Amino acid sequence: MKRLILEQSTRSGSLAVMEEGRSLLSRAWTEDRFHTQQMFGVLAEVLAVEVARLETLDSFGVGLGPGSYSGMRMALTAVRGLALPSEREVYGVSSAEALAWDEFQRTSADRVMVLGDARRERCWRVGYERGNGLPVRCTEWELVPQVDCFSGVPPGARWVSPDWERLAPQIGAAASRAAVDWADAVRIPTAEAVGGLIEARQRVGVASDPLEPLYLHPAVTVAPRY
């Protein structure tokens, strides 16, 4: 099965075309606040390549976050739009789970905590344990104050974050006090990691996550001004 995957939960977006767990083609880009539609240009370029022509694709995959809500919506809308005319499958997974899956592939860690910047002086976090080929979620999704981001979690986890550069100045001291095993570099969820996780999940019959962006903050409402 040949699948096109989009991941844009962070400023570092990526796209991959994968078949049976093997990457046939990949692209990456970095968004900024003034130019937030590079994904569409990259997508058009890739779909013109012979190996990635739309009619050769069997299905689509997407990372669902948490992260950039606009980026996640754009990626999800794009793959659903491409899949709709011929009713091809769209399979979504949490970008955090993809990060944990990738960390399990590259290290011997038995537990991975994924930590992200939720803004408003808060972090989001979720934990996974090494399962039989798949990450197994072992904590709830949580929003916690930055000062408490390492509290209330069993010791021995490997901590990773796509927002390490932003968070380190605020939580570095707390990490030292808690003596956590902290990957002191940015860990970005990639389209290839998302695709690898999808492949692993489908091999054992695990269904797609609900196709909607993971957004942990409650909605912010603003009173209308007349």
C-alpha positions in Angstrom: 0.0 0.0 0.0 1.3 3.4 -1.0 0.5 6.2 1.3 1.1 10.0 1.4 1.6 11.4 4.9 1.5 15.0 6.1 2.7 16.2 9.5 2.4 19.9 10.4 1.9 20.1 14.1 5.0 22.1 14.5 6.8 24.9 12.5 8.8 22.1 10.9 6.3 20.5 8.5 7.0 17.4 6.5 5.6 15.2 3.9 6.4 11.6 2.9 5.3 9.0 0.4 5.7 5.5 1.9 5.1 2.0 0.8 5.1 -1.0 3.1 7.0 1.0 5.7 9.7 2.3 3.3 10.0 5.9 2.4 9.9 6.6 -1.3 10.1 10.4 -1.1 10.1 13.0 1.6 10.1 16.8 1.9 10.5 19.1 4.9 9.9 22.9 5.4 9.9 25.4 8.1 7.0 27.8 8.5 7.1 31.3 10.0 4.4 33.7 11.1 4.5 35.5 7.8 4.4 32.5 5.4 2.2 29.7 6.6 1.2 28.0 3.3 4.4 26.3 2.2 2.7 23.0 2.6 0.5 23.5 -0.5 3.4 24.4 -2.7 5.4 21.3 -1.6 2.3 19.1 -2.0 1.7 20.3 -5.5 5.4 19.7 -6.4 5.4 16.2 -4.9 2.1 15.1 -6.6 3.8 15.9 -9.9 6.6 13.3 -9.3 5.9 10.0 -10.9 6.2 7.9 -7.8 3.7 10.2 -5.9 1.1 10.9 -8.6 -2.3 11.0 -7.1 -3.7 8.1 -9.0 -0.9 5.8 -7.7 -1.7 6.5 -4.0 -3.8 4.1 -2.0 -4.3 6.0 1.2 -3.3 9.0 3.2 -1.9 9.6 6.7 -1.8 12.7 9.0 -0.4 13.7 12.3 -3.1 15.1 14.6 -1.0 17.0 17.2 -1.1 18.5 19.7 0.7 21.5 18.4 -0.1 24.2 15.8 -3.8 24.2 15.5 -3.7 26.0 12.1 -1.0 23.6 10.8 -2.9 20.5 11.9 -6.2 21.8 10.3 -4.4 22.6 7.0 -2.8 19.1 6.9 -6.0 17.3 7.8 -8.0 19.3 5.3 -5.5 18.7 2.6 -5.4 14.9 3.0 -9.2 14.6 3.4 -9.7 16.7 0.2 -7.3 14.5 -1.8 -8.9 11.3 -0.5 -12.6 12.3 -1.0 -13.1 12.0 -4.7 -12.2 8.3 -4.8 -13.1 7.6 -1.1 -9.6 6.5 -0.2 -8.6 5.9 3.4 -7.3 8.7 5.7 -5.6 7.4 8.8 -4.6 9.8 11.7 -2.4 9.4 14.7 -1.3 11.7 17.5 2.0 13.4 16.6 3.0 12.8 20.2 2.6 9.1 19.8 4.6 9.2 16.6 7.4 11.0 18.6 7.3 8.3 21.3 7.3 5.5 18.7 10.4 7.1 17.0 12.1 7.4 20.4 11.5 3.8 21.1 13.0 2.9 17.8 16.2 4.9 18.4 16.8 4.2 22.2 16.3 1.4 24.7 13.9 3.5 26.8 10.9 1.6 28.3 8.8 4.8 29.0 8.7 8.1 27.1 7.1 11.3 28.2 6.3 13.8 25.5 6.1 17.4 26.7 4.9 20.4 24.6 4.5 24.1 25.1 0.8 24.8 25.5 1.4 28.6 26.0 -0.1 30.6 28.8 2.7 29.3 31.0 1.4 25.8 30.7 2.7 22.5 29.2 0.9 19.6 27.8 2.2 16.1 28.5 1.4 12.5 27.8 3.3 9.3 28.5 3.8 6.0 26.6 5.3 2.7 27.5 7.1 0.3 25.2 4.6 -2.2 24.0 4.8 -5.2 21.7 5.9 -3.1 18.7 3.6 -0.2 19.5 3.6 2.6 22.1 1.1 2.1 24.9 -0.3 5.2 26.4 0.3 5.1 30.2 -0.9 8.5 31.3 -3.8 10.8 30.6 -3.4 13.8 28.3 -2.7 16.6 30.8 -2.3 20.4 30.8 0.0 21.4 33.7 1.7 24.7 34.8 5.3 24.9 33.6 6.5 24.9 37.1 4.9 21.5 37.7 5.6 19.8 34.4 7.8 17.1 35.9 5.6 16.5 39.0 3.4 13.5 39.7 5.0 11.3 37.1 6.8 8.0 38.0 10.6 8.2 37.7 12.6 6.5 34.9 11.0 8.1 31.9 12.8 9.5 28.9 11.5 13.0 28.2 11.3 14.5 24.7 9.8 17.7 23.4 9.2 19.4 20.0 9.4 22.7 21.9 12.7 22.1 23.7 14.3 25.4 22.6 11.3 27.4 23.8 10.8 25.5 27.0 14.4 24.9 28.2 14.9 28.4 29.6 11.7 28.1 31.6 11.9 24.5 32.8 15.6 23.6 32.7 16.1 24.2 36.4 13.0 22.1 37.2 14.4 19.3 35.0 17.7 19.4 36.9 16.0 19.3 40.3 13.9 16.4 39.2 16.9 14.6 37.7 14.9 13.6 34.6 16.3 11.9 31.6 15.8 14.9 29.3 16.6 14.7 25.5 18.3 18.2 25.4 17.5 18.8 21.7 14.3 19.4 19.7 12.5 16.2 18.8 10.2 16.9 15.8 7.4 14.6 14.8 8.1 13.8 11.1 5.8 12.5 8.4 8.1 9.4 8.1 7.6 8.7 11.9 3.8 9.2 11.5 3.8 6.8 8.5 5.9 4.2 10.4 3.5 4.3 13.3 0.5 4.0 11.0 2.1 1.0 9.3 2.8 -0.7 12.7 -0.7 0.0 14.0 -2.4 -1.3 10.9 -0.4 -4.5 11.0 -2.2 -5.4 14.3 -5.6 -4.0 13.4 -5.5 -0.7 15.4 -8.0 1.8 13.9 -7.3 5.4 13.1 -7.7 8.0 15.8 -10.7 10.4 15.3 -9.8 12.7 12.4 -9.7 15.9 14.3 -6.9 18.0 15.6 -5.8 17.4 19.2 -6.2 20.7 21.0 -6.0 20.6 24.8 -6.9 24.1 25.7 -10.6 25.0 26.1 -11.9 27.3 23.5 -11.2 31.0 24.1 -14.2 33.3 23.6 -14.1 37.0 23.1 -17.2 39.1 23.9 -18.5 40.9 20.8 -17.9 44.6 20.5 -20.7 46.7 19.1 
